[in-house]
């Protein structure tokens, strides 16, 4: 199951530059996903933070930004606690389309999580749907 990839496509009534900012700027990224400690930067580690029930900050997901070609391509490694240390890869591709942006998200490597992979794939698949819906709302403001 190591070749399993989640692929999502979404369209935004916003320019690629606007969508890019919501993928990389710490304040904008935190509006639809989880807030990072700093803007995403190529070659740098990142951690996206959430809050526990008691309000204490906790890492939700983390990795390293592998490649940035603003505003067209963002690639980073990605893991969450349930992946048990398995590092996956998330790729964001933006394309200019009439009246806005086409975004394609590819999330690869979840199958390497072994027996738990199918459950993790289903959870991540649903999670990306929710997050992309919030991203669309943010980009349309």
KAUR-V844603 format. One record per residue. N is the residue number from 0. RES is the residue in one small letter. SS is DSSP state (A for helix, B for strand, O for the rest). OMEGA is omega in whole degrees, -180 to 180 (NA if undefined). Layout:
N RES SS OMEGA
N RES SS OMEGA
//
This chain:
0 x O -177
1 x O -179
2 x O -178
3 x O -180
4 x B 172
5 x B 178
6 x B 179
7 x B 174
8 x B 179
9 x B 179
10 x B -176
11 x B 176
12 x O 180
13 x O 180
14 x O 177
15 x A 179
16 x A 179
17 x A 179
18 x A 179
19 x A -179
20 x A 179
21 x A 177
22 x A -169
23 x A -178
24 x O -173
25 x A -179
26 x A -180
27 x A 179
28 x A 179
29 x A 180
30 x A -175
31 x A -178
32 x O 173
33 x O -178
34 x B 174
35 x B 178
36 x O -179
37 x O 173
38 x O 176
39 x O -179
40 x O -178
41 x O 179
42 x O -177
43 x O 171
44 x B 176
45 x B 172
46 x B 176
47 x B -169
48 x B 174
49 x B -180
50 x B 173
51 x O 179
52 x O 180
53 x O 178
54 x O -180
55 x O 180
56 x B 179
57 x B 178
58 x B 176
59 x B 178
60 x B -176
61 x B 180
62 x B -179
63 x B 176
64 x B -177
65 x B -173
66 x B 176
67 x B 173
68 x B -175
69 x O -12
70 x O -171
71 x O -173
72 x B 175
73 x B 179
74 x B 175
75 x B 171
76 x B -171
77 x B 171
78 x B 174
79 x O -177
80 x A -178
81 x A 178
82 x A 175
83 x O 178
84 x O 177
85 x O 179
86 x O 179
87 x B 180
88 x B 176
89 x B 179
90 x B 176
91 x B 176
92 x B 178
93 x B 178
94 x B 175
95 x B 174
96 x B -178
97 x O 177
98 x O -180
99 x B -173
100 x B 169
101 x B 179
102 x B 174
103 x B 178
104 x B 173
105 x B 178
106 x B -173
107 x B 170
108 x O -179
109 x A 180
110 x A 179
111 x A -180
112 x A 175
113 x A -173
114 x A -179
115 x A -172
116 x A -177
117 x A 177
118 x A 177
119 x A 177
120 x A -180
121 x A -180
122 x A 179
123 x A 178
124 x A 179
125 x A 179
126 x A 178
127 x A 176
128 x A 180
129 x A -177
130 x A 179
131 x A 175
132 x A 178
133 x A 177
134 x A 179
135 x A 177
136 x A -179
137 x A -178
138 x A -177
139 x O 180
140 x O NA
//
